[in-house]
Amino acid sequence: MQLKELTTLEEMLAQLETIHYLYPKMTAEKYELYLRQMIPHNYKQLIVLDGEKVAGITGFWKGIKLWSGPYLEIDNFVVHPDYRGKGIGKLLTDYIDAKAHEFGSTMIVLDAYVENYTAHRFYYNQGFAPRGYHFIKTINKNQLS
């Protein structure tokens, strides 16, 4: 398995097929529109390659908040169904952990859907713990991925 950090729009656009495992309704147009807005805000992606096949992907970006100081956020964590339970997620989180240390982050943060118990178990096993609630107020349901 090989890890590869993606920094360009073109590299990220090529990952739409894998992103569809998390967001099946994501269109190429919306994906590009969002990436064009995210990349200037420190957004990058990390993929795990098995030869030419993408086994897993996650986005990540640096940020800073008053309560936490500098942090690294995991975003859109996806493991290809054929590779689940084979250590791909751990490869991704280990890399992100090293990046967080490199950046001088105080913590790594992420969101997981409330009903995604498999993800919760995985994140607990990687040393993550819930710190609070992420409240949302949906303004336009039709725009959600």
ROSE-4610 file (N, C-alpha, C; in Angstrom, 1 decimal, always signed):
// ROSE-4610
residu = [M/M/M/Q/Q/Q/L/L/L/K/K/K/E/E/E/L/L/L/T/T/T/T/T/T/L/L/L/E/E/E/E/E/E/M/M/M/L/L/L/A/A/A/Q/Q/Q/L/L/L/E/E/E/T/T/T/I/I/I/H/H/H/Y/Y/Y/L/L/L/Y/Y/Y/P/P/P/K/K/K/M/M/M/T/T/T/A/A/A/E/E/E/K/K/K/Y/Y/Y/E/E/E/L/L/L/Y/Y/Y/L/L/L/R/R/R/Q/Q/Q/M/M/M/I/I/I/P/P/P/H/H/H/N/N/N/Y/Y/Y/K/K/K/Q/Q/Q/L/L/L/I/I/I/V/V/V/L/L/L/D/D/D/G/G/G/E/E/E/K/K/K/V/V/V/A/A/A/G/G/G/I/I/I/T/T/T/G/G/G/F/F/F/W/W/W/K/K/K/G/G/G/I/I/I/K/K/K/L/L/L/W/W/W/S/S/S/G/G/G/P/P/P/Y/Y/Y/L/L/L/E/E/E/I/I/I/D/D/D/N/N/N/F/F/F/V/V/V/V/V/V/H/H/H/P/P/P/D/D/D/Y/Y/Y/R/R/R/G/G/G/K/K/K/G/G/G/I/I/I/G/G/G/K/K/K/L/L/L/L/L/L/T/T/T/D/D/D/Y/Y/Y/I/I/I/D/D/D/A/A/A/K/K/K/A/A/A/H/H/H/E/E/E/F/F/F/G/G/G/S/S/S/T/T/T/M/M/M/I/I/I/V/V/V/L/L/L/D/D/D/A/A/A/Y/Y/Y/V/V/V/E/E/E/N/N/N/Y/Y/Y/T/T/T/A/A/A/H/H/H/R/R/R/F/F/F/Y/Y/Y/Y/Y/Y/N/N/N/Q/Q/Q/G/G/G/F/F/F/A/A/A/P/P/P/R/R/R/G/G/G/Y/Y/Y/H/H/H/F/F/F/I/I/I/K/K/K/T/T/T/I/I/I/N/N/N/K/K/K/N/N/N/Q/Q/Q/L/L/L/S/S/S]
num = [1/1/1/2/2/2/3/3/3/4/4/4/5/5/5/6/6/6/7/7/7/8/8/8/9/9/9/10/10/10/11/11/11/12/12/12/13/13/13/14/14/14/15/15/15/16/16/16/17/17/17/18/18/18/19/19/19/20/20/20/21/21/21/22/22/22/23/23/23/24/24/24/25/25/25/26/26/26/27/27/27/28/28/28/29/29/29/30/30/30/31/31/31/32/32/32/33/33/33/34/34/34/35/35/35/36/36/36/37/37/37/38/38/38/39/39/39/40/40/40/41/41/41/42/42/42/43/43/43/44/44/44/45/45/45/46/46/46/47/47/47/48/48/48/49/49/49/50/50/50/51/51/51/52/52/52/53/53/53/54/54/54/55/55/55/56/56/56/57/57/57/58/58/58/59/59/59/60/60/60/61/61/61/62/62/62/63/63/63/64/64/64/65/65/65/66/66/66/67/67/67/68/68/68/69/69/69/70/70/70/71/71/71/72/72/72/73/73/73/74/74/74/75/75/75/76/76/76/77/77/77/78/78/78/79/79/79/80/80/80/81/81/81/82/82/82/83/83/83/84/84/84/85/85/85/86/86/86/87/87/87/88/88/88/89/89/89/90/90/90/91/91/91/92/92/92/93/93/93/94/94/94/95/95/95/96/96/96/97/97/97/98/98/98/99/99/99/100/100/100/101/101/101/102/102/102/103/103/103/104/104/104/105/105/105/106/106/106/107/107/107/108/108/108/109/109/109/110/110/110/111/111/111/112/112/112/113/113/113/114/114/114/115/115/115/116/116/116/117/117/117/118/118/118/119/119/119/120/120/120/121/121/121/122/122/122/123/123/123/124/124/124/125/125/125/126/126/126/127/127/127/128/128/128/129/129/129/130/130/130/131/131/131/132/132/132/133/133/133/134/134/134/135/135/135/136/136/136/137/137/137/138/138/138/139/139/139/140/140/140/141/141/141/142/142/142/143/143/143/144/144/144/145/145/145]
x = [+0.8/+0.0/+0.9/+0.5/+1.2/+0.3/+0.8/+0.1/+0.5/-0.5/-0.2/-1.0/-0.3/-1.0/-1.4/-2.6/-3.1/-3.3/-2.8/-2.8/-3.5/-3.6/-4.2/-5.6/-6.3/-7.7/-7.8/-6.9/-7.0/-6.9/-5.9/-5.7/-6.9/-7.5/-8.7/-9.9/-10.1/-11.3/-11.3/-10.1/-10.0/-10.5/-10.8/-11.2/-12.7/-13.4/-14.9/-15.5/-15.0/-15.6/-15.5/-14.4/-14.3/-15.1/-15.2/-16.1/-17.5/-17.9/-19.3/-19.7/-18.7/-19.0/-19.6/-19.2/-19.8/-20.9/-20.8/-21.8/-22.2/-23.1/-23.5/-24.1/-24.7/-25.4/-24.5/-23.2/-22.3/-22.1/-22.4/-22.1/-20.7/-20.2/-18.9/-18.8/-19.9/-20.0/-19.9/-20.7/-20.7/-19.4/-18.8/-17.5/-16.4/-16.4/-15.4/-15.7/-16.9/-17.3/-16.8/-17.1/-16.7/-15.2/-14.5/-13.1/-12.4/-12.9/-12.4/-12.5/-13.5/-13.6/-12.8/-12.6/-11.9/-10.4/-9.9/-8.4/-7.7/-8.2/-7.6/-7.6/-8.4/-8.4/-7.7/-6.6/-5.7/-6.2/-7.2/-7.7/-6.8/-6.5/-5.8/-6.5/-6.1/-6.6/-5.4/-5.7/-4.7/-5.4/-4.7/-5.2/-4.3/-4.9/-4.1/-4.3/-3.2/-3.2/-2.8/-3.6/-3.2/-2.9/-1.7/-1.4/-2.0/-2.9/-3.6/-5.0/-5.4/-6.7/-6.7/-7.6/-7.7/-8.5/-7.8/-8.3/-9.0/-8.6/-9.1/-8.7/-9.5/-9.3/-9.8/-9.1/-9.6/-9.2/-10.0/-9.6/-9.1/-8.3/-7.8/-7.4/-7.6/-7.2/-6.8/-5.9/-5.5/-6.4/-6.6/-7.4/-7.0/-7.6/-7.4/-8.6/-8.9/-10.0/-9.6/-10.3/-9.9/-9.9/-10.8/-10.9/-9.8/-9.3/-8.4/-7.0/-6.9/-5.6/-5.5/-4.3/-4.2/-4.7/-5.4/-5.9/-5.8/-5.9/-6.0/-7.4/-8.2/-9.5/-9.5/-10.0/-10.2/-11.6/-11.7/-13.0/-13.2/-14.4/-14.7/-13.8/-13.9/-13.1/-13.8/-13.2/-13.8/-12.8/-13.3/-12.5/-13.3/-12.8/-13.4/-14.0/-15.2/-15.8/-15.0/-14.2/-13.4/-12.2/-11.9/-10.7/-11.1/-12.4/-12.7/-12.3/-11.8/-11.3/-9.9/-9.2/-7.9/-6.8/-7.1/-6.0/-5.9/-6.7/-6.6/-6.9/-8.0/-8.3/-7.2/-6.5/-5.4/-4.3/-4.0/-3.0/-3.3/-4.5/-4.9/-4.8/-5.3/-5.3/-3.8/-3.0/-1.6/-0.9/-1.2/-0.6/-1.1/-2.4/-2.9/-2.4/-2.2/-1.6/-0.2/+0.6/+2.0/+1.9/+1.0/+0.8/+0.4/-0.5/-0.9/+0.3/+1.2/+2.4/+3.3/+3.5/+4.3/+3.8/+2.5/+1.9/+1.9/+2.2/+2.1/+0.7/-0.2/-1.6/-1.8/-2.8/-3.1/-4.0/-4.7/-5.6/-6.0/-6.6/-7.2/-8.7/-9.5/-10.9/-11.6/-12.8/-13.6/-15.0/-15.9/-17.3/-17.6/-18.5/-19.0/-20.6/-21.2/-22.7/-23.1/-24.2/-24.7/-25.0/-25.5/-26.0/-24.8/-23.6/-22.5/-21.7/-22.3/-21.7/-20.3/-20.2/-19.0/-17.8/-18.1/-17.1/-16.8/-17.8/-17.6/-16.6/-16.9/-16.0/-14.5/-14.4/-13.1/-12.4/-13.1/-12.4/-12.1/-12.9/-12.6/-11.3/-11.2/-10.0/-8.7/-8.9/-7.8/-7.4/-8.1/-7.8/-8.7/-9.7/-10.6/-11.7/-12.2/-13.3/-14.2/-15.5/-16.4/-16.1/-16.2/-15.9/-17.2/-18.1/-19.3/-20.2/-21.2/-22.1/-21.8/-22.0/-21.9/-23.3/-23.8/-25.2/-25.3/-26.3/-26.6/-28.0/-28.2/-29.5/-29.6/-30.3/-30.3/-31.1/-30.5/-31.2/-31.7/-31.0/-31.5/-31.1/-32.1/-31.9/-31.5/-31.9/-31.6/-30.2/-29.5/-28.1/-27.1/-27.7/-26.8/-26.3/-25.1/-24.5/-25.0]
y = [-1.2/+0.0/+1.2/+2.2/+3.5/+4.6/+5.6/+6.8/+7.9/+8.7/+9.8/+11.0/+12.1/+13.4/+14.1/+14.5/+15.3/+16.7/+17.6/+19.0/+19.8/+19.2/+19.9/+19.6/+20.5/+20.2/+19.0/+18.9/+17.8/+16.4/+16.4/+15.1/+14.7/+15.7/+15.5/+15.1/+15.8/+15.5/+14.1/+13.5/+12.1/+11.1/+11.6/+10.7/+10.6/+11.2/+11.3/+9.9/+8.9/+7.5/+7.0/+7.3/+6.8/+7.7/+9.0/+9.9/+9.4/+8.8/+8.3/+7.3/+6.6/+5.6/+6.3/+7.5/+8.3/+9.2/+9.8/+10.7/+10.3/+9.3/+8.7/+9.7/+10.8/+11.8/+12.9/+12.9/+14.0/+14.0/+15.2/+15.3/+15.8/+15.6/+16.1/+17.7/+18.3/+19.8/+20.3/+19.7/+20.1/+19.8/+18.6/+18.3/+19.3/+19.7/+20.6/+22.0/+22.4/+23.7/+23.8/+22.7/+22.7/+22.7/+21.8/+21.8/+23.1/+23.8/+25.1/+26.1/+25.9/+26.8/+26.3/+25.0/+24.4/+24.5/+24.2/+24.2/+25.5/+26.6/+27.8/+28.0/+27.1/+27.1/+26.0/+25.6/+24.6/+23.1/+22.9/+21.6/+20.7/+19.5/+18.5/+17.2/+16.2/+14.9/+13.9/+12.8/+11.7/+10.4/+9.7/+8.5/+7.3/+6.1/+4.9/+4.1/+3.8/+3.1/+1.7/+0.8/-0.6/-0.8/-0.6/-0.5/+0.8/+0.6/+1.8/+2.0/+1.1/+1.2/+2.0/+2.9/+3.7/+2.9/+2.6/+1.8/+2.6/+3.9/+4.8/+6.2/+7.1/+8.6/+9.3/+10.4/+11.3/+12.7/+13.7/+15.1/+15.5/+16.6/+17.1/+18.6/+19.4/+20.8/+21.3/+22.3/+22.9/+24.1/+24.3/+25.4/+25.9/+26.9/+27.4/+27.9/+27.6/+28.2/+28.7/+29.6/+30.1/+29.1/+28.1/+27.1/+26.1/+25.8/+24.7/+25.1/+26.3/+26.7/+25.9/+25.7/+25.1/+23.6/+23.2/+21.8/+21.3/+20.0/+19.4/+18.7/+18.9/+18.3/+17.3/+16.1/+15.0/+15.3/+15.1/+15.4/+14.4/+13.8/+12.9/+11.7/+10.9/+9.7/+8.5/+7.9/+6.9/+5.7/+4.5/+3.3/+2.5/+2.2/+1.4/+0.1/-0.3/-1.5/-2.7/-2.9/-4.1/-4.1/-3.0/-2.9/-2.6/-2.6/-2.4/-3.5/-3.2/-4.2/-4.7/-4.0/-4.4/-3.4/-2.5/-1.6/-0.3/-0.1/+1.1/+2.4/+2.3/+3.4/+3.8/+2.8/+3.0/+3.7/+3.3/+3.9/+5.4/+5.7/+7.1/+7.9/+7.3/+8.1/+8.2/+7.2/+7.3/+8.5/+8.6/+9.6/+11.0/+11.1/+12.4/+12.7/+11.7/+11.9/+12.5/+12.0/+12.5/+13.9/+14.2/+15.6/+16.6/+16.1/+17.0/+17.4/+16.4/+16.7/+17.6/+17.4/+18.2/+19.7/+19.9/+21.2/+21.9/+21.2/+21.7/+21.9/+21.0/+21.0/+20.6/+21.1/+20.7/+19.4/+19.2/+18.1/+17.8/+16.6/+16.3/+16.2/+16.8/+16.7/+16.1/+15.6/+15.1/+15.0/+14.9/+14.7/+13.3/+12.6/+11.3/+11.3/+10.8/+10.8/+10.0/+10.5/+9.9/+8.4/+8.1/+6.7/+5.8/+6.3/+5.5/+4.8/+3.8/+3.1/+2.5/+2.0/+1.4/+2.4/+3.6/+4.7/+5.0/+5.1/+5.5/+4.5/+3.2/+2.2/+2.3/+2.6/+2.8/+3.9/+5.1/+6.3/+6.1/+5.5/+5.2/+4.4/+3.4/+2.5/+3.3/+4.4/+5.2/+6.3/+6.3/+7.3/+8.5/+8.6/+9.7/+9.5/+10.6/+10.6/+11.8/+11.6/+12.8/+13.8/+15.1/+16.2/+17.1/+17.0/+17.8/+17.4/+18.3/+18.0/+19.0/+18.5/+19.4/+19.6/+20.8/+21.1/+21.7/+21.3/+21.9/+22.4/+23.4/+23.8/+23.8/+22.9/+22.8/+23.9/+24.6/+25.8/+25.3/+24.5/+24.0/+22.6/+21.7/+20.2/+19.8/+20.4/+20.0/+20.2/+21.0/+21.2/+20.2/+19.4/+18.5/+17.4/+16.9/+15.8/+14.5]
z = [+0.0/+0.0/+0.0/-0.8/-0.9/-0.5/+0.3/+0.7/-0.2/-0.6/-1.5/-1.1/-0.9/-0.5/-1.8/-1.9/-3.0/-2.7/-3.5/-3.3/-4.4/-5.6/-6.7/-7.0/-7.6/-8.0/-8.9/-9.8/-10.8/-10.1/-9.2/-8.4/-7.6/-7.0/-6.2/-7.0/-8.1/-9.0/-9.5/-9.6/-10.1/-9.0/-7.8/-6.7/-6.5/-7.4/-7.2/-7.1/-7.8/-7.7/-6.2/-5.5/-4.2/-3.2/-3.5/-2.7/-2.7/-3.9/-4.0/-3.0/-2.4/-1.3/-0.1/+0.1/+1.2/+0.8/-0.4/-0.9/-2.3/-2.4/-3.7/-4.6/-4.1/-5.0/-5.4/-5.0/-5.3/-6.8/-7.4/-8.8/-9.0/-10.2/-10.6/-10.5/-10.9/-10.8/-9.4/-8.5/-7.1/-6.5/-6.7/-6.2/-6.6/-7.8/-8.3/-7.7/-7.6/-7.0/-5.6/-4.8/-3.4/-3.2/-4.0/-3.9/-4.2/-5.2/-5.6/-4.4/-3.6/-2.4/-1.2/-1.1/+0.0/-0.1/-1.3/-1.4/-0.9/-1.2/-0.7/+0.8/+1.5/+2.9/+3.5/+3.0/+3.5/+3.3/+2.4/+2.3/+1.4/+1.8/+1.1/+1.2/+0.3/+0.5/+0.6/+1.2/+1.3/+0.8/-0.1/-0.6/-0.3/-0.1/+0.0/-1.3/-1.9/-3.2/-3.1/-3.7/-3.8/-5.3/-5.7/-7.1/-7.7/-8.6/-9.2/-8.5/-7.7/-7.1/-5.8/-5.6/-4.4/-3.4/-2.3/-1.2/-0.1/+0.0/+1.0/+0.7/+1.2/+1.0/+2.2/+2.5/+3.5/+3.1/+3.4/+3.3/+4.7/+4.7/+6.0/+5.7/+6.8/+6.7/+8.1/+8.0/+9.3/+9.6/+10.8/+11.3/+12.6/+13.1/+14.5/+15.0/+16.3/+17.0/+18.4/+19.0/+20.2/+21.3/+21.3/+22.4/+22.3/+21.0/+20.9/+20.4/+19.9/+19.2/+17.9/+17.3/+16.0/+16.1/+15.1/+15.0/+13.6/+13.4/+12.1/+12.1/+11.0/+10.9/+9.8/+10.2/+9.2/+8.6/+7.3/+6.6/+5.5/+5.4/+4.3/+4.3/+5.3/+5.5/+4.9/+3.8/+3.1/+2.9/+3.2/+2.8/+1.8/+0.7/-0.3/+0.3/+0.0/+0.6/+0.5/-0.6/-0.7/+0.3/+0.9/+1.7/+3.2/+3.5/+4.9/+5.8/+7.0/+7.9/+7.6/+6.7/+6.3/+6.7/+7.6/+8.1/+7.3/+6.3/+5.5/+6.4/+7.2/+8.0/+9.0/+9.5/+10.4/+9.7/+8.5/+7.7/+7.5/+7.2/+7.1/+8.4/+9.5/+10.7/+11.3/+11.0/+11.5/+10.7/+9.4/+8.6/+9.1/+9.4/+9.9/+11.2/+12.1/+13.4/+13.2/+12.3/+12.1/+11.6/+10.7/+10.1/+11.2/+12.1/+13.2/+14.1/+14.4/+15.1/+14.3/+13.1/+12.2/+12.2/+12.2/+12.1/+13.5/+14.6/+15.9/+16.4/+15.9/+16.3/+17.7/+18.4/+19.7/+19.7/+18.6/+18.5/+17.1/+16.9/+15.6/+15.9/+15.0/+15.2/+13.9/+14.1/+13.0/+13.4/+12.4/+12.6/+12.1/+12.8/+12.3/+12.5/+11.5/+11.6/+12.9/+13.5/+14.8/+14.6/+13.5/+13.3/+12.7/+12.5/+12.0/+13.1/+13.7/+14.8/+14.5/+13.2/+12.8/+12.8/+12.4/+12.4/+13.8/+14.7/+16.1/+16.7/+16.5/+17.1/+16.6/+15.3/+14.7/+15.3/+15.4/+15.9/+17.4/+18.2/+19.6/+19.6/+18.8/+18.7/+18.3/+17.6/+17.2/+18.2/+19.3/+20.4/+20.4/+19.6/+19.5/+20.6/+21.1/+22.0/+21.8/+22.0/+21.8/+22.8/+22.4/+23.3/+23.5/+22.5/+22.6/+21.5/+21.2/+20.2/+19.0/+17.8/+16.6/+16.2/+16.5/+16.2/+14.8/+14.1/+12.8/+12.7/+11.8/+11.5/+9.9/+9.4/+7.9/+7.3/+6.4/+5.7/+4.4/+3.6/+2.3/+2.2/+2.5/+2.4/+1.0/+0.0/-1.4/-1.8/-1.1/-1.4/-0.7/+0.2/+1.0/+0.1/+0.4/-0.4/+0.3]
